[in-house]
Amino acid sequence: MRLRTLFHMEVGIIALLGLLTAVALLYLSARLAGGVVTLKESVEKVGVAQNLQIDLLAYNYTSNLTWLSGDEGYAQAVSDIHQRLLDRLERAGSVFTEREEQEVIARLEGDIQQYLAFREAALAEGEHLSEIMRRGVEPLNRALAGIRGLTEGHVGRARLAREEAEALQQFASLWGTGAAIVFFLSAGVVVVLVRTQVHQPLLRIDETMARFHHGAGEARAPEWGPVELRNIAGRFNSLADSLQQQQENRLRFLAAVAHDLRNPLTAVKAYMQMLNMGGALPPEARLRQIFQLVNRQVDRIDRMIGDLLDATRIEAGKLELRLEVRDARDFVSDTAELFHAVSGQHVIETELPPEELVVECDPTRIEQVLNNLVSNALKYSPDGGRVTIGVRRVDDSAEFFVSDEGVGIPPEEQGAIFQPFRRAGNGEAEIPGVGLGLSVARRIVEAHGGAIGVDSTPGRGATFRVRLPLLAGRRRK
């Protein structure tokens, strides 16, 4: 799992819960708003119907009092209630707008009008009250029944609206409780995932780095958890391996330097002791031989120190090149002549093209590269072995090559021998050196815009190739 996936999962859960909650709230709001509207309309209609019923009963009662008492005040009250009943009917017609309700209102209006007309006619003719009440009860009951029908229908609607509101309230409570439970469960799952998949791996990486910082070079971070943390742990482990390898290389380097410096110094010291024994000096020929041997050991120390200094300059980015235009064939001839004089145990051959190969380079540095390659070829070749030094044109480059008939280099080591402190395993124990020469040579060649490589078959020797870009249309000075 990736951290991005875990983050998206958490955000997705929260967003989903938020979306569902919003939808539920919108649904509840819409249903409640509809219920409120229904309840409001029902209450209004019930109120209009009840007022109509009250006025109708008040008219009946007041008209009876008028007949019994003959009081003109009651007669005015009856007239007022009559007018109010007509206004109530008009109001009911504007409130009850549904088709069925309009039909009921029309019948109700007819019944009330009939009842009012009957009462007024009966009172005007002076009929007896008992007779008026007997004959008027039927239209009055029809009118009251119509009013009750309107009232009961909307009371039922109001009851249903209230029941629906209660159901929605219960649903909202259940939904809120369920959403809270799901949210807390999801949060708990996310917390557990973060703790097991993120927090604990981070703690392990931190503990490993602390141990490594305090000297536990073998400490490695466990590669588990999200991909990003596994990548971090993997990179740390690779860095730790690299640092440990560098530390081992430094220790081997220091041991090799101490060993390689001690050997020539021991030889020089032995030769000096031969000259300081207090007796007669050896013959001149022997003295010259001793001085040549001493000079060779001093040259060896000088080359070793030079490689160390060059490696230091290269790592510091302070390698300076003094460029000159030269014929590449001259470097081959000079190198072969140099090693002809110092290596009588090997056959040194040269291969040169007839035409000039003009390159722009630092002569001292290119000589250093070729000297290093030839010196290695001689060291890794048996006595009497052939070493070939040459140069040829390859495309737009001058390619130097140094071939030997030595022990060769295994394929799996051919890419590593150009790294600092790395040497071919088949000659590491027997051949002196600290493994800096080829690394310095590679950096020098690359600084010239060239490339260096090797072709080798174990047991059949090796061929090192150095390519430098040619200067087209130029001749050496």
N, C-alpha and C positions, 0 to 999 in steps of 0.2 A: 504494500500500500504506500502511496505517496502522501506527503504532507498536504499537497494540494487536494488530493482526494478526500483526506480526512476533513480538511477545511470545508470543501464543497459539501460533504456529507452533513456537517454540522449546520452550515448555512441553509442547505436544502431542507433539513428537518424543521428549522426555525421558520423558514419561508413557507413551507407547506402548512405548518400549524397556524401561522399568521393568516395565510390565504383561507384556510378552512374556517378559522375563527371569523374573519371578515365576511365570508360568504354567509356563515350562520347568523352573524349580527345583522347583515342586510336582509336576510330572509325573515328573521324575527322582527326586525323593525318594520318591514313591509306588512307582515301579517298583523302585528300589533296596531300599525297605523290603520289598516283596513278594519280591524276590530273596533278601534276607537271611533272611526267614522260611522260604522254600522251602529255602534252603541249610541253615539250622539244623535243619529237620525231616529233611531228607535225611541230614545227618551223624548225627543222633540215631538214625534208623532203621537206617542202615548200621552204626552202632556196635552196636546191639542185635542185628542179624543176625550180625555178625562174632563177637560174644561167644557167641551161640548156636552158631555153627559151631565156635568154639574149644572150648567145653565139650563139644560132641558128639564132636569128634575126641579130646579129652582123656579122655572116658569110654571110648571105644573102646581107646585106647592103655593106659589104666590097668587096664581089665578084662583086657586081654591079659597085662599084667605080673602081675596077681593069679593068673591061671591058671598062668603059668610058674613063679612063685616060691612060691605058696601063702602069701605073707606076709599076715598079718591087717591090717597097716598099709595095704597097697594096697587091701584090701577096704573099709576105712573110707573111704579116698579115693574109691573108686568110689561108695560110698553118698552121700558129700557131693556129688560131681559130679552124680549122679543127681538129687538134690534141687535142685541149682542149675539143672539143665536144665529141671526143671518150673517153677522160678521164672522162668527166662528166657522160657519159653513164655508164661507168664501176663503177663509184662512186654511181650512182643511183641504179645500180643492187645490191650493197652491203647494201644500206640504205633501199630501199623498199623491205622488206623481206616477206611480206604477199603474199599469193598465188595469190590473185586478182591483187595485185600491180606488182608481177612478170610477170603476163600475160600482163598487160598494158606496162610494161617496155620492154618486148619482142617485142610487136607490135610497140612501139615507136622507139625502136632501128632499126627495119626494115624500118620504115618510114623515119627516119633520114638518114640511110645508102642509101636508095633509092634516097632521095633528094640530098645528097652529090654527089652520083655517077652521077645523072642527071646533076647537075650544072657543075661538072668538065668536063663531056663529051661535054656538050653544049659549054662551054667556049673554049675547045680545038678545036672544029670543026668550031668555029668562027661564030656561029649563032648570029642573031640579038638579042639585049637585050630585046626588047619587046616580041619576040618569046620565049626567055628563061624564062622571067617572066610569060608569059601566061601559058606555059607548066609546070613550076615549082611551080605554086601557089597551085595546088591540094596536092602534097606530103608535101609541107610546112604547109598548113592548117591542114592536118591530124596530122602531128607531133606536131604543136602548140595546137591542140585540145586535144591530148593525155597528153601533159604537163599540160594544164588547168584542165583536169580531175584529175590528181594527186594532183594538187595544191588545187583545190576547195574541194576535199574530206578531205584533212588535214586541210585546213582552217576551214571547218565545225567542224572537231574534236576539233581544238583549241578553236573555239567559244563555243562548248559544255563544254569543260574543264573549260573555264572561267566562264560560267554560273553556272556550278556545284560548282566551288569555291565560287562564290557569294552566292549561296544557302547555302553552308556549313557555310559561314561566318554569314549569317542571322540566321541559325539554332544555331550556337555557341552563338550568341548574345542572342537569345531567351532562350536557355538553361541556359546560365549564369545568365540571369535576373531571370528566374524561380527558379533556384537553390538558388540564393541569397534570393529571397522572401521566399521560403520554409525554408531555413536555419534560417532567421530572425524570421519567424513565429514560427518555432520549438523552437528557443531560447527563444522567448517570452513566449510560453507555458511552457517551462521548468522553466523559471524565475518565472512565476505565481505559478506553482506547488511548487517550492522550497520555495517561500514566504509564500504561504498559508498552505503547508503541512509540512514544516520544520522550516522556520524562525519564524513564528508566534507561533507555539507550543513551540519552544525553548525559545522565549521571555516570554511566559506565565509561563513556568517552572522556568525560572530565576526570574521572578517577585514573583512567589509563594515562592521560596526558600528565596528570600530577605525578604519578609514579615514574613516568618516563623522564619528567623534569628533574626528579630527585635521584636519577641515576639508574633506574631499572630499565636498562637498554632492551631487555627482552619483552617489555610490556607491549601488548598489542590490543587495540580496541575491538570488541566483538562487533561483527558486521551483521546487525539485525535491526528491525524496526522499519520505518518508511525508507523509500529508495534514497531520498536525500541524505538521511542520516547514515545509511549504509555506504553511500558514496563518500561522505565525510570521513567515516571510520576507515574505509578503504584507502582514501588518500593519505590519512594520517599513518596508517600501517605502511603504505608504500614509502612515505617520507621517513618513517622510523627505520625501515629496512635500508633505505638509501643512506641515512645518517650512520646507521650501524656499519654498513658496508664501507662508508667513507672512513669511519673510525678504524675499522680493521685494515683498510688500505693505508691509512696514516701509520698505524703501528708496523705493518709490513714494510712500508716505505722507510720509516726510521731505522728498522732493523737492517734493511737492505743497504741504506746509506751508511750506517755504522759499519756494516760488514765490508762494503765496497771501498769505503775510505780506509778501513783498517788494513785491507790487503796490500794496496800500493804503499801505504805508509810503513807497513811492516817490512816490505821489500826495501824501501828506501833506507829505513833504519838499519837493516841488516847490511846493506852495502856501505853505509857510513861507518858502521862498526868495523867492517873489514879494513877501512882506510885509517881508523883511529886506534889500531891495536898496538901502536908504538914500535912495530918492527919496520922492516924495509917495505917500501911501496911495491905493489905488483908491477909487472912489466907494463910498458906504455900501451901495448895492444889490449891487455887485460883492463887497464884503467879506462881506455876508450870504450870498451865493452860495458864496463860498470856504469860509466856516465851515460851511455846510450840507454841502458836499462833504467837508470834513475830518471832520465829525461822522459822515457816512455810512461813510467808510472806517474810522473808529474803531469804529463799531457792527459793521462786518463783521469786524474783528479780534476784537472782543469775542465775537461769536457763534462764531467759529472756536475761540477759546480755551475758551469755554463747552462746545462739543461735545467738545473734548479732555478737559476736566475731567470731564464727565459720563461719557464712555466709560471714563475711569480709575476713577471711582467704581463704575460698573456692573461692570467686570471684577473689582474688589475686593469686590463684594457689599455696598457701602455706600450704595446708592441709597435715600434716605429720602423717604417720601411724607407729606405733611401733608394729610390727607383732609378735605374739606368737601362738604356737600350743595349741588349747584348745578343750574341748568337748563342743559341742553346747548345750547340755542339762544343763550345769552349768549356762549358761546365763539365761535360762528360770527359773530355780530354784531360782537364786539370785534375778531376777526381781520380781517374784511372792512374795518372802519373803519381799522384800522392800515395795511393795504396800499393802501387808497384814497389815503392821504396820501403814500405813497412811490413809487407806481408809476402814473404817468400814462400810460404807453405801453400798458397793457393794460386790458381791460374785465373788471371784477370783479363777479360777480353772486352773490347768495345765494338759497338755497332753505330756507325754514323752515316747520315744521308749525304749525298753530294751537294745539295743546295742548303743555303742558309735558312735557319729557323729563328727569326728575330722575335724576341720577347722583351717586354718591359718588366723589370723585376729588381729586387734588392740582391745583388750578386752574393753578398756575404750570407744572407739567409738561405738562398737557394743552394749554395755550396754546403751550408750546414745541413740542409735536408738530405742532399745526396750523400754526404759523408756519413750521416746517420744510417741511411739505408744500406750503404756498402759495408759499413762497420758491422751492422747486424747480420748481413749476408755472410760475412767472413766468420763471425762468431758462431753462427748456426750451421756452418758448412764443415765437413770433415777436411782434414789436411789433404791437399791434392785436389780438392773440389774446384769446380769451375764457377766463377762469378762473372756475369755479363752485365756491362753497363752500356746503355745506349739511349738514343733519342730518335724519334721519327715524327712525321707529320700525320695527324689524325684529324680529319675535317679542318677546323679553324684553330687547332691547338697543337702545341708541341708536347709530345708525350715522352717523358723520361721513363726508363724502366731499368730495374735492377733485378736480375734473376740469379738464383743460387741452386745448388744441388743438395741442400741441407735437409733437416728433419721435417720441414713443412709445417703447416698450421691447420688444425682441424677446422672444418667448415663452421661449426658452432662458435668458434672463437674468433673468426676472421673479422667480424664487425666490432668486437670488443677491444682488440689490441690497440686501437687508436685512442682509447680512453686513458686518462691519467692512471698510473700505477698498475696498468693491466699488461700482462705478458702472456705469451703462448704457454699453455700448460705443459707441453711436451719438452720444453727446455728451461722451465722456470727454475728448477732446482740446480741444474748444472751450469747455466749461463749466468754470469754476473750482470747486474744492472737493476735499476729501480723502476723501470717501466715508464719513463717520461719522454724518451726520445721520439717515439712515434706520435705521441700526443702533441708534442711541440711541433713536429714536422707537419701534422695535419693542420694546426692553427696557422702556421706560416703559409702553407699552400693556400688555404682558404682566404687568408688576408690578401693574397695576390689574385683572387677571383678564380682560383683553380680548384682541382679536386685530387684526392689521393685514394688509392684502393689497392687491393691485393687479390691475386689468384694463386691458389695453392692446393696441392694434393699431398696429404701426409705421407712422409717417406720419400717424396720425389721433389722436394724443394718448393720455393715460392717465388713469385714475380710481383714486385711492387711497382705501381704505375703512378706517375705524377703528371697531371696535365696542367699546362699554363696557356692562356690565350695568346695567339700570335698577333703581332702588329702587321696588319695588311699594308703592303706597299712601302714598308720601312726597311732600311738596311742598318746594320750596326754601325756605330760611330768608330 
